Amino acid sequence: MRFAFIIDPLSKLDPGHDTSVALMEAAQALGHEVWVTQAEKLSVMNAQAWALLEQVQLIPAELVEGRWVVSEQWYAVSEAVLRSLEDMDAVFMRTDPPVTIPYLYATYILDYIDPQKTLVVNTPAGIRMANEKMYALQFKEVIPETIVSQDKSVIQKFVEKQGAGVLKPLGGKGGEGILFLEPSDRNFNSLVEVSTQRGREPVMIQTYLPAAKEGDKRIILLNGKPIGAVNRIPTGKEFRGNMAVGGRVAATEMTPQDQKICEQVGPQLQKDGLYFVGIDVIGGYLTEVNVTSPTGIREIDRLNNVRLGEQVIEWVEQTKR
């Protein structure tokens, strides 16, 4: 089979951390061709999606004494060729957010892949529909108290009622721009003004969950079913557990509440064509649903001696039969 990955440039990826690399390694290990491209290299011709693609050969990372060891030159690519994406058996859309206008245009191009010929993970329509902050709001039984607003007075009343809140930009990633709000903070008005672009952009405010100190659990779901989890724990004075801002990772297990959340979220993910997803859970509450380029596989594999990437590729094989 042929697999294409729409990713950020290989030179910018961390092979010991990035889930995209784990997926590519798994496809190669299972005997498939691996091709890569970037969103800006997509085109539509004759009502079909095309891309400038490079075939990649990987030197897989090795797990040595509990850490990933990678070669200095861990990949080699062929000369780029222009090919129809329908020549591929599966296309993984793994470009990192934020979801900008060019990002959305890329999903429109991917609409011109015949789903009867090529599986797209995640579907373009699903990615467009599922803002990673807003999507969780539909599961109101399992999310913390949450509002979305750009009105300073609405935000202030909510934070005063809750005692403290966490402000999240709707288009952020990796913990970027997330703020801890207290009603007594003398910078409160300024923080809200900056985050909302002086009232022009809505933001999400969630009640602060003290359990965040114990970790922010990332659960990976494949076709609506959980396949692994890792806990991300804040370090130092940081209240965010995201790995991108220095959160340390630890092995964890699925709790009955985690299973309940997955059972509520999973069917909707399947319905919306969101096959590979990472949800975030704090203190038994769903806080985010990550659909663009969810990460965590490398950490789960390292801590639990599993190979989730191979599970994902094997699922693609079964789906394409």
BALOBA-1460 file (C-alpha; in Angstrom, 3 decimals):
// residues 321
<rec num="1" residu="m" x="0.000" y="0.000" z="0.000"/>
<rec num="2" residu="r" x="0.978" y="3.636" z="-0.440"/>
<rec num="3" residu="f" x="0.678" y="6.111" z="2.430"/>
<rec num="4" residu="a" x="0.991" y="9.890" z="2.020"/>
<rec num="5" residu="f" x="1.559" y="12.180" z="4.992"/>
<rec num="6" residu="i" x="0.819" y="15.891" z="4.730"/>
<rec num="7" residu="i" x="3.146" y="17.222" z="7.403"/>
<rec num="8" residu="d" x="5.384" y="20.098" z="8.340"/>
<rec num="9" residu="p" x="8.866" y="19.815" z="6.763"/>
<rec num="10" residu="l" x="10.739" y="16.708" z="7.932"/>
<rec num="11" residu="s" x="13.657" y="18.868" z="9.042"/>
<rec num="12" residu="k" x="11.386" y="20.500" z="11.632"/>
<rec num="13" residu="l" x="10.086" y="17.261" z="13.150"/>
<rec num="14" residu="d" x="11.435" y="15.630" z="16.299"/>
<rec num="15" residu="p" x="11.709" y="11.903" z="15.503"/>
<rec num="16" residu="g" x="11.828" y="11.026" z="19.196"/>
<rec num="17" residu="h" x="8.559" y="12.823" z="19.911"/>
<rec num="18" residu="d" x="6.422" y="13.421" z="16.835"/>
<rec num="19" residu="t" x="3.528" y="11.059" z="16.285"/>
<rec num="20" residu="s" x="3.741" y="11.634" z="12.523"/>
<rec num="21" residu="v" x="7.189" y="10.032" z="12.503"/>
<rec num="22" residu="a" x="5.912" y="7.085" z="14.558"/>
<rec num="23" residu="l" x="3.115" y="6.536" z="12.044"/>
<rec num="24" residu="m" x="5.486" y="6.738" z="9.073"/>
<rec num="25" residu="e" x="7.896" y="4.297" z="10.711"/>
<rec num="26" residu="a" x="5.020" y="1.899" z="11.363"/>
<rec num="27" residu="a" x="3.859" y="2.044" z="7.740"/>
<rec num="28" residu="q" x="7.395" y="1.361" z="6.534"/>
<rec num="29" residu="a" x="7.863" y="-1.499" z="9.029"/>
<rec num="30" residu="l" x="4.676" y="-3.133" z="7.752"/>
<rec num="31" residu="g" x="5.974" y="-3.058" z="4.184"/>
<rec num="32" residu="h" x="4.216" y="-0.017" z="2.747"/>
<rec num="33" residu="e" x="5.484" y="2.911" z="0.682"/>
<rec num="34" residu="v" x="5.742" y="6.162" z="2.615"/>
<rec num="35" residu="w" x="5.365" y="9.505" z="0.839"/>
<rec num="36" residu="v" x="5.421" y="13.024" z="2.280"/>
<rec num="37" residu="t" x="4.270" y="16.451" z="1.189"/>
<rec num="38" residu="q" x="3.282" y="19.813" z="2.680"/>
<rec num="39" residu="a" x="-0.025" y="21.658" z="2.548"/>
<rec num="40" residu="e" x="1.408" y="24.315" z="0.242"/>
<rec num="41" residu="k" x="2.293" y="21.618" z="-2.300"/>
<rec num="42" residu="l" x="-1.312" y="20.556" z="-2.902"/>
<rec num="43" residu="s" x="-3.217" y="21.312" z="-6.115"/>
<rec num="44" residu="v" x="-6.479" y="20.505" z="-7.875"/>
<rec num="45" residu="m" x="-6.328" y="19.454" z="-11.530"/>
<rec num="46" residu="n" x="-9.104" y="17.864" z="-13.532"/>
<rec num="47" residu="a" x="-11.244" y="17.824" z="-10.375"/>
<rec num="48" residu="q" x="-8.697" y="15.684" z="-8.548"/>
<rec num="49" residu="a" x="-6.347" y="16.487" z="-5.665"/>
<rec num="50" residu="w" x="-2.661" y="16.293" z="-6.575"/>
<rec num="51" residu="a" x="0.535" y="16.896" z="-4.638"/>
<rec num="52" residu="l" x="4.266" y="17.200" z="-5.082"/>
<rec num="53" residu="l" x="5.287" y="14.066" z="-3.217"/>
<rec num="54" residu="e" x="8.628" y="12.722" z="-2.037"/>
<rec num="55" residu="q" x="9.086" y="9.077" z="-1.142"/>
<rec num="56" residu="v" x="10.833" y="8.774" z="2.203"/>
<rec num="57" residu="q" x="13.044" y="6.085" z="3.710"/>
<rec num="58" residu="l" x="13.358" y="6.193" z="7.486"/>
<rec num="59" residu="i" x="15.925" y="4.921" z="9.946"/>
<rec num="60" residu="p" x="13.582" y="4.033" z="12.803"/>
<rec num="61" residu="a" x="14.164" y="5.351" z="16.303"/>
<rec num="62" residu="e" x="15.207" y="2.696" z="18.820"/>
<rec num="63" residu="l" x="14.066" y="2.460" z="22.416"/>
<rec num="64" residu="v" x="17.197" y="2.182" z="24.545"/>
<rec num="65" residu="e" x="16.992" y="2.165" z="28.342"/>
<rec num="66" residu="g" x="13.678" y="3.971" z="28.353"/>
<rec num="67" residu="r" x="14.425" y="6.686" z="25.811"/>
<rec num="68" residu="w" x="14.227" y="7.061" z="22.053"/>
<rec num="69" residu="v" x="17.566" y="7.074" z="20.272"/>
<rec num="70" residu="v" x="17.565" y="8.428" z="16.727"/>
<rec num="71" residu="s" x="20.151" y="8.653" z="13.967"/>
<rec num="72" residu="e" x="21.535" y="12.088" z="13.146"/>
<rec num="73" residu="q" x="20.294" y="11.704" z="9.568"/>
<rec num="74" residu="w" x="17.110" y="9.732" z="10.204"/>
<rec num="75" residu="y" x="15.451" y="10.103" z="6.804"/>
<rec num="76" residu="a" x="16.207" y="10.222" z="3.086"/>
<rec num="77" residu="v" x="13.817" y="11.445" z="0.408"/>
<rec num="78" residu="s" x="13.510" y="10.911" z="-3.324"/>
<rec num="79" residu="e" x="13.118" y="13.642" z="-5.909"/>
<rec num="80" residu="a" x="9.649" y="15.196" z="-5.744"/>
<rec num="81" residu="v" x="7.082" y="14.007" z="-8.275"/>
<rec num="82" residu="l" x="3.614" y="15.338" z="-9.036"/>
<rec num="83" residu="r" x="1.039" y="12.604" z="-8.376"/>
<rec num="84" residu="s" x="-2.676" y="12.317" z="-7.851"/>
<rec num="85" residu="l" x="-3.445" y="11.672" z="-4.208"/>
<rec num="86" residu="e" x="-5.875" y="9.028" z="-5.399"/>
<rec num="87" residu="d" x="-2.777" y="6.960" z="-6.245"/>
<rec num="88" residu="m" x="-2.393" y="6.625" z="-2.471"/>
<rec num="89" residu="d" x="-4.301" y="4.128" z="-0.360"/>
<rec num="90" residu="a" x="-4.358" y="6.504" z="2.605"/>
<rec num="91" residu="v" x="-3.574" y="10.177" z="3.169"/>
<rec num="92" residu="f" x="-2.865" y="11.462" z="6.676"/>
<rec num="93" residu="m" x="-3.507" y="15.189" z="7.136"/>
<rec num="94" residu="r" x="-0.990" y="15.948" z="9.927"/>
<rec num="95" residu="t" x="-0.110" y="19.624" z="9.455"/>
<rec num="96" residu="d" x="0.227" y="21.316" z="12.839"/>
<rec num="97" residu="p" x="-2.318" y="23.975" z="13.804"/>
<rec num="98" residu="p" x="-3.246" y="26.793" z="14.029"/>
<rec num="99" residu="v" x="-6.042" y="26.272" z="11.543"/>
<rec num="100" residu="t" x="-5.452" y="29.328" z="9.383"/>
<rec num="101" residu="i" x="-7.141" y="30.309" z="6.118"/>
<rec num="102" residu="p" x="-4.412" y="28.501" z="4.078"/>
<rec num="103" residu="y" x="-4.970" y="25.448" z="6.291"/>
<rec num="104" residu="l" x="-8.689" y="25.525" z="5.500"/>
<rec num="105" residu="y" x="-7.940" y="25.895" z="1.782"/>
<rec num="106" residu="a" x="-5.820" y="22.739" z="2.024"/>
<rec num="107" residu="t" x="-8.823" y="20.855" z="3.401"/>
<rec num="108" residu="y" x="-10.915" y="22.101" z="0.465"/>
<rec num="109" residu="i" x="-8.329" y="20.636" z="-1.896"/>
<rec num="110" residu="l" x="-8.487" y="17.328" z="-0.021"/>
<rec num="111" residu="d" x="-12.236" y="17.251" z="-0.662"/>
<rec num="112" residu="y" x="-11.257" y="16.357" z="-4.252"/>
<rec num="113" residu="i" x="-9.997" y="12.928" z="-3.191"/>
<rec num="114" residu="d" x="-12.490" y="10.170" z="-3.942"/>
<rec num="115" residu="p" x="-13.111" y="8.490" z="-0.546"/>
<rec num="116" residu="q" x="-13.954" y="5.266" z="-2.357"/>
<rec num="117" residu="k" x="-10.358" y="5.144" z="-3.600"/>
<rec num="118" residu="t" x="-8.341" y="6.760" z="-0.812"/>
<rec num="119" residu="l" x="-8.883" y="6.977" z="2.933"/>
<rec num="120" residu="v" x="-8.201" y="10.461" z="4.333"/>
<rec num="121" residu="v" x="-7.320" y="10.660" z="8.050"/>
<rec num="122" residu="n" x="-8.916" y="12.819" z="9.333"/>
<rec num="123" residu="t" x="-11.556" y="13.717" z="6.784"/>
<rec num="124" residu="p" x="-11.372" y="17.301" z="5.497"/>
<rec num="125" residu="a" x="-14.964" y="18.012" z="6.499"/>
<rec num="126" residu="g" x="-14.318" y="16.618" z="9.967"/>
<rec num="127" residu="i" x="-11.271" y="18.822" z="10.477"/>
<rec num="128" residu="r" x="-13.197" y="21.904" z="9.363"/>
<rec num="129" residu="m" x="-16.090" y="21.140" z="11.667"/>
<rec num="130" residu="a" x="-14.092" y="20.291" z="14.776"/>
<rec num="131" residu="n" x="-12.424" y="23.309" z="16.309"/>
<rec num="132" residu="e" x="-10.284" y="21.652" z="18.954"/>
<rec num="133" residu="k" x="-11.724" y="23.798" z="21.738"/>
<rec num="134" residu="m" x="-15.334" y="24.220" z="20.592"/>
<rec num="135" residu="y" x="-15.963" y="20.598" z="19.573"/>
<rec num="136" residu="a" x="-15.954" y="19.433" z="23.202"/>
<rec num="137" residu="l" x="-18.891" y="21.704" z="24.099"/>
<rec num="138" residu="q" x="-21.445" y="19.265" z="22.679"/>
<rec num="139" residu="f" x="-20.528" y="16.715" z="25.369"/>
<rec num="140" residu="k" x="-21.910" y="18.857" z="28.166"/>
<rec num="141" residu="e" x="-22.274" y="15.992" z="30.636"/>
<rec num="142" residu="v" x="-18.509" y="15.407" z="30.779"/>
<rec num="143" residu="i" x="-16.968" y="18.875" z="30.380"/>
<rec num="144" residu="p" x="-16.221" y="21.390" z="33.142"/>
<rec num="145" residu="e" x="-18.194" y="24.624" z="33.436"/>
<rec num="146" residu="t" x="-17.328" y="26.430" z="30.212"/>
<rec num="147" residu="i" x="-18.255" y="29.554" z="28.291"/>
<rec num="148" residu="v" x="-17.124" y="31.021" z="24.982"/>
<rec num="149" residu="s" x="-17.293" y="34.792" z="24.720"/>
<rec num="150" residu="q" x="-15.470" y="37.925" z="23.658"/>
<rec num="151" residu="d" x="-17.404" y="40.147" z="26.047"/>
<rec num="152" residu="k" x="-15.261" y="41.225" z="28.993"/>
<rec num="153" residu="s" x="-18.195" y="41.629" z="31.366"/>
<rec num="154" residu="v" x="-19.497" y="38.116" z="30.577"/>
<rec num="155" residu="i" x="-16.037" y="36.663" z="31.143"/>
<rec num="156" residu="q" x="-15.594" y="38.589" z="34.393"/>
<rec num="157" residu="k" x="-18.933" y="37.416" z="35.810"/>
<rec num="158" residu="f" x="-18.090" y="33.807" z="34.945"/>
<rec num="159" residu="v" x="-14.663" y="33.932" z="36.596"/>
<rec num="160" residu="e" x="-16.074" y="35.661" z="39.675"/>
<rec num="161" residu="k" x="-18.701" y="32.928" z="40.009"/>
<rec num="162" residu="q" x="-16.183" y="30.103" z="39.530"/>
<rec num="163" residu="g" x="-13.455" y="31.678" z="41.664"/>
<rec num="164" residu="a" x="-10.836" y="31.082" z="38.977"/>
<rec num="165" residu="g" x="-10.789" y="30.237" z="35.312"/>
<rec num="166" residu="v" x="-8.561" y="29.111" z="32.469"/>
<rec num="167" residu="l" x="-8.671" y="31.195" z="29.293"/>
<rec num="168" residu="k" x="-7.926" y="29.431" z="26.007"/>
<rec num="169" residu="p" x="-7.595" y="30.991" z="22.540"/>
<rec num="170" residu="l" x="-9.849" y="29.047" z="20.176"/>
<rec num="171" residu="g" x="-7.053" y="28.608" z="17.624"/>
<rec num="172" residu="g" x="-4.162" y="27.853" z="19.962"/>
<rec num="173" residu="k" x="-1.991" y="24.756" z="20.153"/>
<rec num="174" residu="g" x="0.455" y="23.181" z="22.588"/>
<rec num="175" residu="g" x="-0.760" y="25.345" z="25.451"/>
<rec num="176" residu="e" x="0.013" y="28.592" z="23.622"/>
<rec num="177" residu="g" x="-1.836" y="31.606" z="25.000"/>
<rec num="178" residu="i" x="-3.564" y="29.723" z="27.828"/>
<rec num="179" residu="l" x="-3.951" y="31.941" z="30.884"/>
<rec num="180" residu="f" x="-4.935" y="31.392" z="34.512"/>
<rec num="181" residu="l" x="-7.491" y="34.020" z="35.546"/>
<rec num="182" residu="e" x="-8.461" y="35.165" z="39.010"/>
<rec num="183" residu="p" x="-11.030" y="37.933" z="39.535"/>
<rec num="184" residu="s" x="-8.654" y="39.735" z="41.920"/>
<rec num="185" residu="d" x="-5.819" y="39.894" z="39.375"/>
<rec num="186" residu="r" x="-5.025" y="43.564" z="38.721"/>
<rec num="187" residu="n" x="-4.141" y="42.572" z="35.134"/>
<rec num="188" residu="f" x="-7.510" y="40.870" z="34.564"/>
<rec num="189" residu="n" x="-8.908" y="43.459" z="32.152"/>
<rec num="190" residu="s" x="-5.698" y="43.671" z="30.166"/>
<rec num="191" residu="l" x="-5.382" y="39.884" z="29.893"/>
<rec num="192" residu="v" x="-8.894" y="39.618" z="28.518"/>
<rec num="193" residu="e" x="-8.408" y="42.559" z="26.166"/>
<rec num="194" residu="v" x="-5.212" y="41.105" z="24.709"/>
<rec num="195" residu="s" x="-6.657" y="37.597" z="24.389"/>
<rec num="196" residu="t" x="-9.860" y="38.754" z="22.697"/>
<rec num="197" residu="q" x="-8.105" y="41.296" z="20.451"/>
<rec num="198" residu="r" x="-10.012" y="44.003" z="22.342"/>
<rec num="199" residu="g" x="-13.334" y="42.210" z="22.053"/>
<rec num="200" residu="r" x="-13.043" y="41.144" z="18.417"/>
<rec num="201" residu="e" x="-12.352" y="37.414" z="18.909"/>
<rec num="202" residu="p" x="-14.120" y="34.971" z="21.227"/>
<rec num="203" residu="v" x="-12.126" y="32.864" z="23.669"/>
<rec num="204" residu="m" x="-12.972" y="29.840" z="25.789"/>
<rec num="205" residu="i" x="-13.077" y="30.144" z="29.575"/>
<rec num="206" residu="q" x="-13.265" y="26.999" z="31.687"/>
<rec num="207" residu="t" x="-13.491" y="26.748" z="35.431"/>
<rec num="208" residu="y" x="-10.060" y="25.998" z="36.871"/>
<rec num="209" residu="l" x="-9.717" y="22.340" z="37.833"/>
<rec num="210" residu="p" x="-7.328" y="21.885" z="40.797"/>
<rec num="211" residu="a" x="-6.736" y="18.328" z="39.539"/>
<rec num="212" residu="a" x="-4.649" y="19.905" z="36.772"/>
<rec num="213" residu="k" x="-1.746" y="19.805" z="39.235"/>
<rec num="214" residu="e" x="-1.935" y="16.015" z="39.068"/>
<rec num="215" residu="g" x="-1.834" y="15.958" z="35.288"/>
<rec num="216" residu="d" x="-3.592" y="16.466" z="31.984"/>
<rec num="217" residu="k" x="-4.310" y="13.030" z="30.520"/>
<rec num="218" residu="r" x="-3.990" y="12.589" z="26.747"/>
<rec num="219" residu="i" x="-6.062" y="9.668" z="25.470"/>
<rec num="220" residu="i" x="-5.581" y="8.483" z="21.889"/>
<rec num="221" residu="l" x="-8.696" y="7.228" z="20.120"/>
<rec num="222" residu="l" x="-8.672" y="5.229" z="16.892"/>
<rec num="223" residu="n" x="-11.996" y="5.063" z="15.063"/>
<rec num="224" residu="g" x="-13.756" y="6.124" z="18.260"/>
<rec num="225" residu="k" x="-12.038" y="3.607" z="20.572"/>
<rec num="226" residu="p" x="-9.269" y="4.370" z="23.104"/>
<rec num="227" residu="i" x="-5.961" y="2.666" z="22.358"/>
<rec num="228" residu="g" x="-3.598" y="4.352" z="24.827"/>
<rec num="229" residu="a" x="-3.067" y="7.193" z="27.270"/>
<rec num="230" residu="v" x="-0.311" y="9.264" z="28.854"/>
<rec num="231" residu="n" x="-0.367" y="11.743" z="31.722"/>
<rec num="232" residu="r" x="1.239" y="15.164" z="31.248"/>
<rec num="233" residu="i" x="2.183" y="16.830" z="34.519"/>
<rec num="234" residu="p" x="3.040" y="20.518" z="35.029"/>
<rec num="235" residu="t" x="6.551" y="21.298" z="36.253"/>
<rec num="236" residu="g" x="7.933" y="24.170" z="38.291"/>
<rec num="237" residu="k" x="5.579" y="27.153" z="38.526"/>
<rec num="238" residu="e" x="3.840" y="26.241" z="35.254"/>
<rec num="239" residu="f" x="0.132" y="25.346" z="35.545"/>
<rec num="240" residu="r" x="-0.047" y="23.878" z="32.021"/>
<rec num="241" residu="g" x="0.829" y="20.238" z="31.509"/>
<rec num="242" residu="n" x="1.406" y="20.397" z="27.737"/>
<rec num="243" residu="m" x="4.616" y="18.737" z="26.613"/>
<rec num="244" residu="a" x="5.302" y="21.754" z="24.396"/>
<rec num="245" residu="v" x="5.677" y="23.945" z="27.495"/>
<rec num="246" residu="g" x="7.765" y="21.515" z="29.528"/>
<rec num="247" residu="g" x="5.211" y="19.197" z="31.080"/>
<rec num="248" residu="r" x="6.710" y="15.863" z="32.108"/>
<rec num="249" residu="v" x="5.040" y="12.625" z="31.061"/>
<rec num="250" residu="a" x="4.127" y="9.623" z="33.161"/>
<rec num="251" residu="a" x="2.443" y="6.304" z="32.581"/>
<rec num="252" residu="t" x="-1.255" y="6.203" z="33.408"/>
<rec num="253" residu="e" x="-4.287" y="3.966" z="33.183"/>
<rec num="254" residu="m" x="-7.806" y="4.460" z="31.915"/>
<rec num="255" residu="t" x="-10.310" y="5.032" z="34.708"/>
<rec num="256" residu="p" x="-14.020" y="4.170" z="34.548"/>
<rec num="257" residu="q" x="-14.702" y="7.897" z="34.049"/>
<rec num="258" residu="d" x="-12.215" y="7.995" z="31.168"/>
<rec num="259" residu="q" x="-14.048" y="5.071" z="29.591"/>
<rec num="260" residu="k" x="-17.366" y="6.881" z="30.054"/>
<rec num="261" residu="i" x="-15.995" y="9.951" z="28.289"/>
<rec num="262" residu="c" x="-14.698" y="7.850" z="25.387"/>
<rec num="263" residu="e" x="-18.063" y="6.103" z="25.087"/>
<rec num="264" residu="q" x="-19.783" y="9.475" z="24.778"/>
<rec num="265" residu="v" x="-17.282" y="11.018" z="22.387"/>
<rec num="266" residu="g" x="-16.393" y="7.995" z="20.239"/>
<rec num="267" residu="p" x="-19.608" y="7.569" z="18.210"/>
<rec num="268" residu="q" x="-19.649" y="11.265" z="17.258"/>
<rec num="269" residu="l" x="-16.001" y="11.104" z="16.178"/>
<rec num="270" residu="q" x="-16.803" y="8.149" z="13.927"/>
<rec num="271" residu="k" x="-19.821" y="9.958" z="12.491"/>
<rec num="272" residu="d" x="-17.721" y="13.034" z="11.715"/>
<rec num="273" residu="g" x="-14.873" y="11.105" z="10.052"/>
<rec num="274" residu="l" x="-12.429" y="11.883" z="12.867"/>
<rec num="275" residu="y" x="-10.578" y="8.595" z="12.990"/>
<rec num="276" residu="f" x="-7.351" y="9.504" z="14.790"/>
<rec num="277" residu="v" x="-7.958" y="11.834" z="17.726"/>
<rec num="278" residu="g" x="-6.393" y="12.834" z="21.024"/>
<rec num="279" residu="i" x="-8.716" y="13.931" z="23.812"/>
<rec num="280" residu="d" x="-7.556" y="15.735" z="26.951"/>
<rec num="281" residu="v" x="-8.988" y="14.829" z="30.350"/>
<rec num="282" residu="i" x="-8.356" y="16.627" z="33.642"/>
<rec num="283" residu="g" x="-9.851" y="15.374" z="36.891"/>
<rec num="284" residu="g" x="-12.415" y="13.266" z="35.056"/>
<rec num="285" residu="y" x="-13.522" y="16.114" z="32.760"/>
<rec num="286" residu="l" x="-13.097" y="16.373" z="28.994"/>
<rec num="287" residu="t" x="-11.331" y="19.650" z="28.193"/>
<rec num="288" residu="e" x="-10.284" y="19.405" z="24.510"/>
<rec num="289" residu="v" x="-10.624" y="17.222" z="21.408"/>
<rec num="290" residu="n" x="-7.498" y="17.335" z="19.224"/>
<rec num="291" residu="v" x="-8.104" y="16.386" z="15.588"/>
<rec num="292" residu="t" x="-5.448" y="18.114" z="13.469"/>
<rec num="293" residu="s" x="-2.166" y="16.445" z="14.460"/>
<rec num="294" residu="p" x="-2.700" y="14.831" z="17.863"/>
<rec num="295" residu="t" x="0.488" y="13.650" z="19.504"/>
<rec num="296" residu="g" x="1.399" y="11.289" z="22.330"/>
<rec num="297" residu="i" x="2.189" y="8.004" z="20.584"/>
<rec num="298" residu="r" x="5.943" y="8.169" z="21.183"/>
<rec num="299" residu="e" x="5.429" y="8.760" z="24.895"/>
<rec num="300" residu="i" x="2.796" y="6.035" z="25.267"/>
<rec num="301" residu="d" x="4.974" y="3.556" z="23.367"/>
<rec num="302" residu="r" x="8.005" y="4.398" z="25.489"/>
<rec num="303" residu="l" x="6.209" y="4.126" z="28.823"/>
<rec num="304" residu="n" x="4.108" y="1.051" z="28.046"/>
<rec num="305" residu="n" x="6.294" y="-0.915" z="25.597"/>
<rec num="306" residu="v" x="3.615" y="-0.890" z="22.886"/>
<rec num="307" residu="r" x="3.507" y="0.157" z="19.225"/>
<rec num="308" residu="l" x="0.407" y="2.247" z="18.704"/>
<rec num="309" residu="g" x="1.588" y="3.368" z="15.274"/>
<rec num="310" residu="e" x="1.361" y="-0.184" z="14.027"/>
<rec num="311" residu="q" x="-2.174" y="-0.468" z="15.419"/>
<rec num="312" residu="v" x="-3.149" y="2.606" z="13.407"/>
<rec num="313" residu="i" x="-1.603" y="1.309" z="10.181"/>
<rec num="314" residu="e" x="-3.158" y="-2.129" z="10.683"/>
<rec num="315" residu="w" x="-6.540" y="-0.444" z="11.100"/>
<rec num="316" residu="v" x="-6.006" y="1.318" z="7.762"/>
<rec num="317" residu="e" x="-5.122" y="-2.037" z="6.166"/>
<rec num="318" residu="q" x="-8.345" y="-3.591" z="7.476"/>
<rec num="319" residu="t" x="-10.442" y="-0.565" z="6.476"/>
<rec num="320" residu="k" x="-9.107" y="-0.700" z="2.909"/>
<rec num="321" residu="r" x="-9.840" y="-4.392" z="2.394"/>
